[in-house]
């Protein structure tokens, strides 16, 4: 699917990249909207959009595919708000990293036949169009959730086709609740752990010059938007809580190895961690 017209609501790192890459892929009309004037101006300057709308509704009512690239609470509000303005046959999708609440809201708004949720695994700790890239989404895995109705399944296929054929990404169909449980481990736990590590270091009150590349690398995610992550962590708090309990156990295991002076056990612990991390690069 390569739509003749695309609306992207939210022109930050992900939304801006979607718009920009779609334009470069040949989508003739890309309408952007952002409540942040600086993001809109930057998107226009970069030719990532062909026009800038004055509201989310005006962007949506003129396009065949509408992408909500906004924080979760705004996404939920917009799904209900835009339900009555979508053109006949138009599809609506999103990019939020929690999917259960989004899919439930779409069904409640009467959009089960025209909505498919999506989540590209291409995030960054930065926010705003300054972090958009014309190739950020190329090759990334994109989870897509269908509503379960026959027409909703067709909508999901259309959204998957857009990601694959226009944005050169790799879409994967997944159940929304399965997605949220999985992302609690693969995305939300790493964010929470990085923030906890950064908070621990901050409480120690050592000067910034004290920290080298290791500290900077392991705490990179902690620089992400606190407002955004409050929403995500609370929305998925049950699954994230389970993951954090397991992390607590693993940290406790490390403390016990150190307390015993158990060099062989410590080596096995570190080797297992190293093998996992090395495997992510394959």
BADRENRO-338438 format. One record per residue: residue number from 1; x, y negated, z negated of N, C-alpha, C, O in turn. Coordinates in steps of 0.2 Angstrom, whole numbers, always signed. Example, Ala and Ser with C-alpha at 12.3 -4.5 7.8 and 13.67 -1.06 7.14 Angstrom:
(node 1,(+66,+28,-39),(+62,+22,-39),(+66,+16,-39),(+71,+17,-42))
(node 2,(+64,+11,-35),(+68,+5,-36),(+64,+0,-39),(+67,-6,-40))
END
This chain:
(node 1,(+4,+6,+0),(+0,+0,+0),(+4,-6,+0),(+8,-7,-5))
(node 2,(+4,-10,+5),(+7,-17,+5),(+1,-22,+6),(-1,-23,+12))
(node 3,(-1,-25,+1),(-7,-29,+2),(-6,-36,+6),(+0,-38,+6))
(node 4,(-11,-38,+9),(-10,-44,+13),(-10,-50,+8),(-7,-55,+10))
(node 5,(-12,-49,+2),(-12,-55,-3),(-11,-52,-10),(-15,-47,-12))
(node 6,(-7,-55,-14),(-5,-53,-20),(-6,-58,-25),(-3,-64,-24))
(node 7,(-9,-57,-31),(-9,-62,-36),(-4,-60,-42),(-6,-54,-44))
(node 8,(+0,-64,-45),(+4,-62,-50),(+3,-67,-56),(+5,-73,-55))
(node 9,(+0,-65,-61),(-2,-69,-67),(+3,-68,-72),(+3,-63,-76))
(node 10,(+8,-73,-73),(+13,-72,-78),(+20,-71,-73),(+20,-66,-70))
(node 11,(+24,-76,-74),(+30,-76,-69),(+36,-76,-73),(+41,-80,-72))
(node 12,(+36,-72,-78),(+42,-71,-82),(+47,-66,-79),(+47,-65,-73))
(node 13,(+51,-62,-83),(+56,-58,-80),(+53,-52,-76),(+56,-51,-70))
(node 14,(+47,-49,-78),(+44,-44,-74),(+40,-47,-69),(+40,-45,-63))
(node 15,(+35,-51,-71),(+30,-54,-66),(+34,-58,-60),(+32,-57,-54))
(node 16,(+39,-62,-62),(+43,-65,-57),(+46,-61,-52),(+47,-62,-46))
(node 17,(+49,-55,-55),(+52,-50,-51),(+47,-47,-46),(+49,-46,-40))
(node 18,(+41,-45,-48),(+36,-42,-44),(+35,-47,-38),(+35,-45,-32))
(node 19,(+33,-53,-40),(+32,-58,-35),(+37,-59,-30),(+36,-59,-24))
(node 20,(+43,-60,-32),(+49,-61,-28),(+51,-55,-23),(+52,-56,-17))
(node 21,(+50,-49,-26),(+52,-43,-22),(+46,-42,-17),(+48,-40,-11))
(node 22,(+40,-43,-19),(+35,-42,-14),(+35,-47,-8),(+34,-45,-3))
(node 23,(+37,-53,-10),(+38,-58,-4),(+44,-56,+1),(+43,-56,+7))
(node 24,(+49,-53,-2),(+55,-51,+2),(+53,-45,+6),(+56,-43,+11))
(node 25,(+48,-41,+3),(+46,-35,+6),(+41,-36,+12),(+39,-32,+16))
(node 26,(+39,-43,+13),(+35,-45,+18),(+27,-46,+16),(+23,-47,+21))
(node 27,(+26,-46,+10),(+19,-48,+8),(+18,-55,+10),(+21,-59,+7))
(node 28,(+13,-57,+15),(+13,-63,+17),(+10,-69,+13),(+12,-74,+13))
(node 29,(+6,-67,+8),(+3,-72,+3),(+4,-69,-4),(+1,-64,-6))
(node 30,(+8,-73,-8),(+9,-71,-15),(+7,-77,-19),(+11,-82,-19))
(node 31,(+2,-77,-23),(-1,-82,-27),(+2,-81,-34),(+0,-76,-37))
(node 32,(+5,-86,-37),(+7,-85,-44),(+4,-90,-49),(+1,-95,-47))
(node 33,(+3,-88,-55),(+1,-92,-60),(+5,-91,-66),(+6,-85,-68))
(node 34,(+6,-96,-70),(+9,-95,-76),(+7,-101,-81),(+7,-107,-78))
(node 35,(+6,-100,-87),(+5,-106,-92),(+11,-110,-93),(+11,-115,-96))
(node 36,(+17,-107,-91),(+23,-111,-92),(+25,-114,-86),(+27,-111,-81))
(node 37,(+24,-121,-85),(+25,-125,-79),(+33,-123,-76),(+34,-123,-70))
(node 38,(+37,-123,-81),(+44,-122,-78),(+45,-115,-75),(+49,-115,-70))
(node 39,(+42,-110,-77),(+42,-104,-73),(+39,-104,-66),(+41,-102,-61))
(node 40,(+33,-108,-66),(+30,-109,-59),(+34,-113,-55),(+35,-111,-49))
(node 41,(+37,-118,-57),(+42,-122,-53),(+48,-118,-51),(+50,-119,-45))
(node 42,(+51,-114,-55),(+56,-110,-53),(+54,-105,-48),(+58,-103,-43))
(node 43,(+48,-102,-49),(+46,-97,-44),(+45,-100,-37),(+47,-97,-32))
(node 44,(+42,-106,-37),(+41,-109,-31),(+48,-111,-27),(+49,-110,-21))
(node 45,(+52,-113,-31),(+59,-115,-29),(+63,-109,-26),(+66,-110,-21))
(node 46,(+62,-104,-29),(+65,-98,-27),(+62,-94,-21),(+64,-89,-18))
(node 47,(+56,-97,-19),(+52,-94,-14),(+49,-87,-16),(+48,-83,-11))
(node 48,(+48,-86,-22),(+46,-80,-25),(+38,-80,-24),(+35,-74,-24))
(node 49,(+35,-85,-23),(+28,-86,-22),(+27,-91,-16),(+31,-95,-15))
(node 50,(+21,-90,-13),(+19,-94,-7),(+15,-100,-10),(+15,-105,-6))
(node 51,(+12,-99,-16),(+8,-104,-18),(+7,-103,-26),(+8,-98,-28))
(node 52,(+6,-109,-29),(+5,-109,-37),(-2,-111,-38),(-4,-116,-37))
(node 53,(-6,-106,-42),(-13,-108,-44),(-13,-112,-50),(-8,-112,-54))
(node 54,(-19,-115,-51),(-20,-119,-57),(-23,-115,-63),(-24,-118,-68))
(node 55,(-25,-109,-62),(-27,-105,-67),(-27,-98,-65),(-26,-96,-59))
(node 56,(-28,-93,-70),(-27,-86,-68),(-33,-84,-64),(-33,-80,-59))
(node 57,(-39,-87,-65),(-45,-85,-61),(-44,-87,-54),(-46,-84,-50))
(node 58,(-42,-93,-53),(-41,-96,-46),(-36,-91,-42),(-37,-90,-36))
(node 59,(-31,-89,-46),(-26,-84,-43),(-29,-78,-41),(-28,-75,-35))
(node 60,(-33,-75,-45),(-36,-68,-45),(-42,-68,-39),(-42,-63,-36))
(node 61,(-46,-74,-39),(-52,-73,-35),(-50,-73,-27),(-55,-73,-23))
(node 62,(-44,-74,-25),(-42,-74,-18),(-38,-69,-16),(-35,-69,-10))
(node 63,(-36,-64,-20),(-31,-59,-18),(-34,-52,-18),(-39,-50,-22))
(node 64,(-31,-47,-15),(-33,-40,-14),(-30,-36,-20),(-33,-31,-22))
(node 65,(-24,-38,-23),(-21,-35,-28),(-19,-40,-33),(-16,-45,-32))
(node 66,(-21,-39,-40),(-20,-44,-45),(-16,-40,-50),(-18,-35,-53))
(node 67,(-10,-43,-52),(-5,-40,-57),(-5,-45,-63),(-4,-51,-63))
(node 68,(-7,-42,-69),(-6,-46,-75),(+1,-44,-78),(+2,-39,-81))
(node 69,(+5,-49,-78),(+12,-48,-81),(+12,-53,-87),(+16,-57,-87))
(node 70,(+8,-51,-92),(+7,-56,-98),(+8,-51,-104),(+8,-45,-104))
(node 71,(+9,-55,-110),(+9,-51,-116),(+3,-47,-117),(-2,-49,-115))
(node 72,(+3,-42,-121),(-3,-37,-122),(-9,-41,-124),(-15,-40,-121))
(node 73,(-9,-46,-129),(-15,-49,-131),(-18,-53,-125),(-24,-54,-125))
(node 74,(-14,-56,-121),(-16,-60,-116),(-19,-56,-110),(-24,-57,-107))
(node 75,(-16,-50,-109),(-18,-45,-104),(-25,-43,-106),(-29,-43,-102))
(node 76,(-26,-41,-112),(-33,-39,-115),(-38,-45,-113),(-44,-43,-111))
(node 77,(-36,-51,-115),(-41,-56,-114),(-42,-57,-106),(-48,-58,-104))
(node 78,(-37,-57,-102),(-38,-58,-95),(-42,-53,-92),(-46,-54,-87))
(node 79,(-41,-46,-94),(-45,-41,-91),(-53,-43,-91),(-56,-42,-86))
(node 80,(-55,-45,-97),(-62,-47,-98),(-64,-53,-94),(-69,-53,-91))
(node 81,(-59,-58,-94),(-61,-64,-91),(-61,-64,-83),(-65,-67,-80))
(node 82,(-57,-59,-81),(-56,-59,-73),(-61,-54,-70),(-62,-53,-64))
(node 83,(-65,-50,-74),(-69,-45,-72),(-74,-48,-67),(-76,-44,-62))
(node 84,(-77,-54,-68),(-82,-56,-64),(-80,-60,-58),(-84,-63,-55))
(node 85,(-73,-61,-58),(-71,-66,-52),(-67,-62,-47),(-65,-65,-42))
(node 86,(-65,-55,-48),(-61,-52,-43),(-65,-51,-37),(-71,-50,-37))
(node 87,(-62,-52,-31),(-66,-51,-24),(-68,-44,-23),(-65,-39,-26))
(node 88,(-73,-43,-19),(-75,-36,-18),(-69,-32,-15),(-66,-34,-11))
(node 89,(-68,-26,-18),(-63,-21,-16),(-56,-23,-19),(-51,-19,-18))
(node 90,(-55,-28,-22),(-49,-30,-25),(-47,-25,-31),(-52,-23,-35))
(node 91,(-41,-24,-32),(-38,-20,-38),(-35,-24,-43),(-32,-29,-41))
(node 92,(-35,-22,-49),(-32,-26,-55),(-28,-21,-58),(-29,-15,-59))
(node 93,(-22,-23,-60),(-17,-19,-64),(-13,-23,-69),(-14,-29,-69))
(node 94,(-9,-20,-72),(-5,-24,-77),(+2,-21,-78),(+4,-16,-75))
(node 95,(+6,-24,-83),(+13,-21,-84),(+15,-20,-91),(+20,-19,-93))
(node 96,(+10,-20,-95),(+11,-20,-103),(+14,-13,-105),(+13,-8,-102))
(node 97,(+18,-13,-110),(+21,-7,-112),(+17,-3,-117),(+20,+2,-120))
(node 98,(+11,-5,-119),(+6,-1,-122),(+0,+0,-117),(-2,-5,-114))
(node 99,(-2,+6,-117),(-7,+7,-112),(-14,+9,-114),(-19,+8,-111))
(node 100,(-14,+12,-120),(-21,+15,-123),(-26,+9,-123),(-32,+9,-121))
(node 101,(-24,+4,-127),(-28,-2,-128),(-30,-6,-121),(-36,-8,-121))
(node 102,(-26,-6,-117),(-27,-9,-110),(-32,-5,-106),(-37,-8,-103))
(node 103,(-32,+2,-106),(-36,+6,-102),(-43,+6,-106),(-48,+6,-102))
(node 104,(-43,+5,-112),(-50,+5,-116),(-53,-2,-114),(-59,-2,-113))
(node 105,(-49,-7,-114),(-52,-14,-112),(-55,-14,-105),(-60,-17,-104))
(node 106,(-51,-11,-100),(-53,-11,-93),(-60,-7,-93),(-65,-10,-89))
(node 107,(-61,-2,-96),(-67,+2,-96),(-73,-2,-99),(-78,-2,-96))
(node 108,(-71,-5,-105),(-77,-9,-108),(-79,-15,-104),(-84,-17,-104))
(node 109,(-74,-18,-100),(-76,-23,-95),(-79,-21,-89),(-81,-25,-85))
(node 110,(-80,-15,-88),(-84,-12,-82),(-79,-12,-76),(-81,-12,-70))
(node 111,(-72,-11,-77),(-67,-11,-72),(-64,-4,-71),(-59,-3,-68))
(node 112,(-67,+1,-74),(-64,+8,-73),(-63,+10,-66),(-58,+14,-65))
(node 113,(-67,+8,-61),(-66,+10,-54),(-61,+5,-51),(-59,+7,-45))
(node 114,(-59,+0,-54),(-55,-5,-50),(-48,-7,-54),(-45,-11,-52))
(node 115,(-47,-3,-59),(-41,-5,-63),(-37,+2,-64),(-39,+7,-65))
(node 116,(-30,+1,-64),(-25,+6,-65),(-20,+2,-69),(-17,-3,-67))
(node 117,(-18,+5,-75),(-13,+2,-79),(-6,+4,-77),(-5,+10,-74))
(node 118,(-1,+0,-78),(+6,+2,-75),(+11,-1,-80),(+9,-6,-84))
(node 119,(+16,+2,-81),(+22,+0,-85),(+29,+2,-82),(+31,+7,-82))
(node 120,(+32,-3,-79),(+39,-2,-76),(+44,-2,-81),(+44,-6,-86))
(node 121,(+48,+3,-81),(+54,+3,-86),(+60,-1,-83),(+65,+2,-81))
(node 122,(+59,-8,-83),(+64,-12,-81),(+64,-18,-85),(+66,-24,-82))
(node 123,(+63,-18,-91),(+62,-24,-96),(+69,-26,-97),(+74,-23,-96))
(node 124,(+70,-32,-100),(+76,-36,-102),(+74,-39,-108),(+69,-41,-110))
(node 125,(+80,-41,-112),(+79,-44,-118),(+77,-52,-117),(+74,-55,-121))
(node 126,(+78,-54,-111),(+77,-61,-109),(+70,-62,-107),(+66,-57,-105))
(node 127,(+67,-68,-107),(+60,-70,-105),(+61,-76,-101),(+65,-80,-101))
(node 128,(+55,-76,-97),(+55,-82,-92),(+57,-80,-85),(+61,-75,-84))
(node 129,(+56,-84,-80),(+58,-83,-73),(+65,-83,-72),(+68,-80,-68))
(node 130,(+69,-86,-77),(+76,-86,-77),(+79,-79,-77),(+85,-78,-74))
(node 131,(+75,-74,-79),(+77,-67,-80),(+74,-63,-74),(+75,-57,-74))
(node 132,(+70,-66,-70),(+68,-62,-64),(+73,-61,-59),(+78,-65,-59))
(node 133,(+73,-56,-55),(+78,-54,-50),(+74,-51,-44),(+69,-48,-45))
(node 134,(+77,-52,-38),(+73,-50,-32),(+74,-42,-31),(+71,-40,-27))
(node 135,(+78,-39,-36),(+79,-32,-35),(+78,-28,-42),(+80,-22,-42))
(node 136,(+75,-32,-47),(+75,-29,-53),(+71,-22,-54),(+73,-18,-57))
(node 137,(+66,-22,-49),(+61,-16,-50),(+63,-10,-45),(+60,-5,-45))
(node 138,(+68,-12,-41),(+70,-7,-36),(+73,+0,-39),(+78,-1,-43))
(node 139,(+70,+5,-38),(+72,+12,-41),(+70,+13,-48),(+71,+18,-50))
(node 140,(+66,+8,-51),(+64,+10,-58),(+58,+14,-58),(+54,+15,-54))
(node 141,(+58,+18,-64),(+52,+22,-65),(+46,+18,-67),(+47,+13,-71))
(node 142,(+40,+19,-65),(+34,+15,-66),(+29,+20,-68),(+27,+24,-64))
(node 143,(+27,+20,-75),(+21,+24,-77),(+15,+21,-75),(+14,+15,-75))
(node 144,(+10,+25,-72),(+4,+22,-70),(-2,+27,-73),(-1,+33,-73))
(node 145,(-7,+23,-76),(-12,+27,-79),(-19,+25,-76),(-21,+20,-74))
(node 146,(-23,+31,-74),(-29,+31,-71),(-35,+31,-76),(-34,+33,-82))
(node 147,(-40,+28,-74),(-46,+28,-79),(-50,+34,-79),(-53,+36,-84))
(node 148,(-49,+39,-74),(-52,+45,-74),(-58,+46,-70),(-61,+51,-69))
(node 149,(-61,+40,-68),(-67,+40,-63),(-64,+42,-56),(-58,+40,-55))
(node 150,(-68,+44,-52),(-66,+46,-45),(-63,+39,-42),(-58,+39,-39))
(node 151,(-67,+34,-42),(-64,+28,-39),(-58,+25,-43),(-54,+22,-40))
(node 152,(-58,+26,-50),(-52,+24,-54),(-46,+28,-52),(-40,+25,-52))
(node 153,(-47,+35,-50),(-41,+38,-47),(-38,+36,-41),(-32,+35,-40))
(node 154,(-43,+33,-37),(-41,+30,-30),(-37,+24,-31),(-33,+22,-28))
(node 155,(-40,+20,-36),(-36,+14,-38),(-29,+15,-41),(-25,+12,-39))
(node 156,(-28,+20,-45),(-22,+22,-47),(-17,+24,-41),(-11,+22,-41))
(node 157,(-20,+28,-36),(-16,+30,-30),(-14,+23,-27),(-8,+23,-24))
(node 158,(-18,+18,-26),(-17,+12,-23),(-11,+8,-26),(-7,+6,-23))
(node 159,(-12,+8,-33),(-6,+5,-37),(+0,+8,-36),(+5,+5,-36))
(node 160,(+0,+15,-37),(+6,+19,-36),(+9,+17,-29),(+16,+17,-29))
(node 161,(+5,+17,-24),(+8,+16,-17),(+11,+9,-17),(+16,+8,-14))
(node 162,(+8,+4,-20),(+11,-3,-20),(+18,-3,-23),(+23,-5,-21))
(node 163,(+19,+1,-29),(+25,+1,-32),(+30,+5,-28),(+36,+3,-28))
(node 164,(+28,+10,-25),(+33,+14,-21),(+34,+11,-14),(+40,+10,-13))
(node 165,(+29,+9,-11),(+31,+6,-4),(+33,-1,-3),(+37,-3,+1))
(node 166,(+30,-5,-8),(+32,-12,-8),(+38,-14,-12),(+42,-18,-10))
(node 167,(+38,-11,-18),(+43,-13,-23),(+49,-8,-23),(+53,-9,-27))
(node 168,(+48,-2,-20),(+53,+3,-19),(+55,+6,-26),(+61,+7,-28))
(node 169,(+50,+6,-30),(+50,+9,-37),(+48,+17,-37),(+46,+19,-31))
(node 170,(+48,+20,-42),(+46,+27,-43),(+40,+28,-48),(+42,+29,-54))
(node 171,(+34,+28,-45),(+28,+28,-49),(+27,+36,-52),(+28,+40,-48))
(node 172,(+25,+36,-58),(+24,+42,-61),(+17,+42,-65),(+16,+37,-69))
(node 173,(+12,+46,-63),(+6,+46,-66),(+6,+49,-73),(+9,+54,-74))
(node 174,(+3,+46,-78),(+3,+48,-85),(-3,+46,-88),(-6,+41,-87))
(node 175,(-5,+50,-93),(-11,+48,-97),(-9,+43,-102),(-3,+42,-104))
(node 176,(-14,+38,-103),(-12,+32,-107),(-10,+34,-114),(-5,+31,-117))
(node 177,(-13,+38,-118),(-11,+40,-125),(-5,+44,-125),(-1,+43,-129))
(node 178,(-3,+48,-120),(+3,+51,-119),(+9,+46,-118),(+14,+47,-121))
(node 179,(+7,+41,-114),(+12,+36,-113),(+14,+33,-119),(+20,+32,-121))
(node 180,(+9,+31,-123),(+11,+27,-129),(+15,+31,-134),(+19,+28,-138))
(node 181,(+13,+37,-135),(+17,+42,-139),(+24,+43,-137),(+29,+42,-141))
(node 182,(+25,+43,-130),(+32,+44,-128),(+36,+38,-128),(+42,+38,-130))
(node 183,(+33,+32,-127),(+36,+26,-127),(+38,+24,-134),(+43,+20,-135))
(node 184,(+34,+26,-139),(+36,+25,-146),(+43,+27,-147),(+47,+24,-151))
(node 185,(+45,+33,-144),(+52,+36,-145),(+57,+33,-140),(+63,+31,-142))
(node 186,(+55,+32,-134),(+60,+30,-129),(+61,+22,-128),(+66,+20,-125))
(node 187,(+56,+18,-130),(+57,+11,-130),(+56,+7,-136),(+60,+3,-138))
(node 188,(+50,+9,-140),(+49,+5,-146),(+53,+7,-152),(+55,+2,-155))
(node 189,(+55,+13,-152),(+60,+15,-158),(+67,+11,-156),(+70,+8,-161))
(node 190,(+70,+11,-150),(+76,+8,-149),(+76,+0,-151),(+80,-3,-153))
(node 191,(+70,-3,-149),(+69,-10,-151),(+69,-11,-158),(+72,-15,-161))
(node 192,(+65,-7,-162),(+65,-7,-169),(+71,-6,-172),(+73,-10,-177))
(node 193,(+75,-1,-170),(+82,+0,-173),(+87,-5,-172),(+90,-7,-176))
(node 194,(+86,-8,-166),(+91,-14,-164),(+89,-20,-169),(+94,-23,-171))
(node 195,(+83,-21,-170),(+81,-27,-174),(+83,-25,-181),(+85,-30,-185))
(node 196,(+82,-19,-183),(+84,-17,-190),(+91,-18,-191),(+94,-21,-196))
(node 197,(+95,-16,-186),(+103,-17,-187),(+105,-24,-187),(+109,-26,-191))
(node 198,(+102,-28,-182),(+103,-35,-182),(+101,-39,-189),(+105,-43,-191))
(node 199,(+95,-37,-192),(+93,-40,-198),(+98,-38,-204),(+99,-42,-208))
(node 200,(+100,-32,-204),(+105,-29,-209),(+112,-33,-208),(+114,-35,-213))
(node 201,(+114,-34,-202),(+120,-38,-201),(+119,-46,-203),(+123,-49,-206))
(node 202,(+113,-48,-201),(+112,-55,-203),(+112,-56,-211),(+114,-61,-213))
(node 203,(+109,-51,-214),(+108,-52,-221),(+115,-52,-225),(+116,-54,-230))
(node 204,(+120,-49,-221),(+127,-49,-224),(+130,-56,-223),(+135,-57,-227))
(node 205,(+128,-60,-219),(+130,-67,-218),(+138,-67,-216),(+141,-72,-219))
(node 206,(+140,-63,-212),(+147,-64,-209),(+147,-68,-203),(+141,-69,-200))
(node 207,(+152,-72,-202),(+152,-76,-196),(+152,-72,-190),(+154,-67,-189))
(node 208,(+149,-76,-185),(+148,-73,-178),(+154,-70,-175),(+154,-66,-171))
(node 209,(+160,-74,-177),(+167,-72,-174),(+169,-65,-177),(+173,-62,-174))
(node 210,(+165,-62,-182),(+167,-56,-185),(+165,-50,-180),(+167,-44,-181))
(node 211,(+160,-51,-176),(+157,-46,-172),(+160,-45,-165),(+161,-50,-161))
(node 212,(+162,-39,-163),(+164,-38,-157),(+159,-35,-152),(+153,-36,-153))
(node 213,(+162,-32,-147),(+157,-29,-141),(+152,-24,-144),(+147,-24,-142))
(node 214,(+155,-20,-149),(+150,-15,-151),(+144,-17,-154),(+139,-15,-153))
(node 215,(+145,-22,-159),(+139,-25,-162),(+135,-29,-157),(+129,-29,-158))
(node 216,(+138,-32,-152),(+134,-36,-147),(+130,-31,-143),(+124,-32,-141))
(node 217,(+133,-26,-141),(+129,-21,-137),(+124,-17,-140),(+118,-17,-138))
(node 218,(+125,-15,-147),(+120,-12,-150),(+114,-16,-153),(+109,-13,-154))
(node 219,(+115,-22,-153),(+110,-27,-155),(+107,-31,-150),(+103,-36,-151))
(node 220,(+108,-29,-143),(+106,-33,-138),(+98,-34,-138),(+95,-39,-137))
(node 221,(+95,-28,-139),(+87,-29,-139),(+84,-33,-144),(+79,-35,-144))
(node 222,(+88,-34,-150),(+86,-38,-155),(+84,-46,-153),(+81,-49,-156))
(node 223,(+87,-48,-147),(+86,-54,-145),(+80,-55,-141),(+78,-61,-139))
(node 224,(+76,-50,-140),(+70,-50,-137),(+64,-54,-140),(+65,-56,-146))
(node 225,(+59,-56,-137),(+54,-61,-140),(+51,-57,-146),(+48,-52,-145))
(node 226,(+51,-60,-152),(+48,-58,-158),(+40,-58,-157),(+37,-53,-159))
(node 227,(+38,-63,-154),(+30,-63,-153),(+28,-57,-149),(+23,-54,-151))
(node 228,(+31,-55,-143),(+29,-50,-139),(+30,-43,-143),(+25,-39,-143))
(node 229,(+35,-42,-147),(+37,-36,-150),(+32,-35,-156),(+31,-29,-158))
(node 230,(+30,-40,-160),(+25,-40,-165),(+19,-36,-162),(+16,-32,-165))
(node 231,(+17,-39,-156),(+11,-36,-153),(+12,-28,-151),(+7,-24,-153))
(node 232,(+17,-27,-148),(+18,-20,-146),(+19,-15,-152),(+16,-10,-152))
(node 233,(+23,-17,-157),(+24,-13,-162),(+18,-11,-166),(+17,-6,-169))
(node 234,(+14,-17,-167),(+8,-16,-171),(+3,-12,-167),(-1,-8,-170))
(node 235,(+2,-13,-161),(-3,-9,-157),(-1,-2,-157),(-6,+2,-156))
(node 236,(+5,+0,-157),(+7,+7,-157),(+10,+9,-163),(+15,+14,-164))
(node 237,(+8,+6,-169),(+11,+7,-175),(+11,+14,-178),(+16,+16,-181))
(node 238,(+6,+18,-176),(+6,+25,-179),(+12,+29,-176),(+15,+32,-180))
(node 239,(+12,+29,-169),(+18,+33,-166),(+24,+30,-168),(+29,+34,-169))
(node 240,(+25,+23,-168),(+32,+20,-170),(+34,+22,-177),(+39,+24,-178))
(node 241,(+29,+22,-181),(+30,+24,-188),(+33,+31,-189),(+37,+32,-193))
(node 242,(+30,+36,-185),(+33,+43,-185),(+40,+43,-183),(+44,+47,-185))
(node 243,(+41,+39,-177),(+48,+39,-175),(+53,+36,-180),(+58,+38,-180))
(node 244,(+51,+31,-183),(+55,+28,-188),(+56,+32,-194),(+62,+32,-197))
(node 245,(+51,+36,-196),(+53,+41,-201),(+58,+46,-199),(+62,+48,-203))
(node 246,(+58,+48,-193),(+63,+53,-191),(+70,+49,-191),(+75,+53,-192))
(node 247,(+70,+43,-189),(+76,+39,-189),(+79,+39,-196),(+85,+39,-197))
(node 248,(+75,+38,-201),(+77,+37,-208),(+80,+44,-210),(+85,+44,-213))
(node 249,(+77,+50,-208),(+80,+56,-209),(+87,+57,-206),(+92,+60,-209))
(node 250,(+88,+54,-200),(+94,+55,-197),(+100,+51,-200),(+105,+53,-201))
(node 251,(+98,+45,-202),(+102,+40,-205),(+104,+43,-212),(+110,+43,-214))
(node 252,(+99,+46,-216),(+101,+49,-222),(+106,+55,-221),(+110,+56,-225))
(node 253,(+105,+59,-216),(+109,+64,-214),(+117,+62,-214),(+121,+65,-216))
(node 254,(+117,+56,-210),(+124,+53,-209),(+127,+51,-216),(+133,+52,-217))
(node 255,(+123,+48,-220),(+125,+46,-227),(+128,+52,-231),(+133,+51,-234))
(node 256,(+124,+57,-230),(+126,+63,-234),(+132,+66,-232),(+137,+68,-236))
(node 257,(+133,+66,-225),(+140,+68,-222),(+145,+64,-225),(+151,+67,-226))
(node 258,(+145,+58,-225),(+150,+53,-227),(+151,+54,-235),(+157,+54,-237))
(node 259,(+146,+55,-238),(+147,+56,-246),(+150,+62,-247),(+154,+62,-252))
(node 260,(+149,+67,-243),(+153,+74,-245),(+160,+74,-242),(+164,+78,-243))
(node 261,(+161,+69,-237),(+168,+69,-234),(+168,+75,-229),(+173,+78,-228))
(node 262,(+163,+76,-226),(+162,+82,-222),(+164,+81,-215),(+160,+79,-210))
(node 263,(+171,+81,-213),(+173,+79,-207),(+170,+84,-201),(+168,+81,-196))
(node 264,(+170,+90,-202),(+167,+94,-196),(+160,+93,-195),(+158,+92,-189))
(node 265,(+156,+92,-200),(+149,+90,-199),(+148,+83,-196),(+144,+82,-192))
(node 266,(+152,+79,-198),(+152,+72,-195),(+154,+72,-188),(+151,+69,-184))
(node 267,(+159,+76,-186),(+161,+77,-179),(+155,+80,-175),(+154,+77,-170))
(node 268,(+152,+85,-178),(+146,+88,-174),(+140,+83,-173),(+137,+82,-168))
(node 269,(+139,+79,-178),(+134,+74,-178),(+136,+68,-173),(+131,+67,-168))
(node 270,(+142,+66,-173),(+144,+61,-168),(+144,+64,-161),(+142,+60,-156))
(node 271,(+146,+70,-160),(+147,+73,-154),(+140,+74,-150),(+139,+73,-144))
(node 272,(+135,+76,-155),(+128,+77,-152),(+125,+70,-150),(+122,+70,-144))
(node 273,(+127,+65,-153),(+125,+58,-151),(+128,+56,-145),(+125,+53,-140))
(node 274,(+135,+57,-144),(+139,+55,-138),(+136,+59,-132),(+135,+56,-127))
(node 275,(+135,+66,-133),(+132,+69,-127),(+126,+67,-125),(+125,+66,-119))
(node 276,(+121,+65,-129),(+115,+62,-127),(+116,+56,-123),(+113,+55,-118))
(node 277,(+120,+51,-126),(+121,+45,-123),(+124,+46,-116),(+123,+42,-111))
(node 278,(+129,+50,-115),(+132,+51,-109),(+128,+54,-104),(+128,+53,-98))
(node 279,(+123,+58,-106),(+118,+61,-102),(+113,+56,-99),(+111,+57,-93))
(node 280,(+112,+50,-102),(+108,+45,-99),(+111,+42,-93),(+107,+39,-89))
(node 281,(+117,+43,-92),(+120,+39,-86),(+121,+44,-80),(+123,+42,-75))
(node 282,(+118,+50,-81),(+119,+55,-75),(+113,+54,-70),(+113,+57,-65))
END
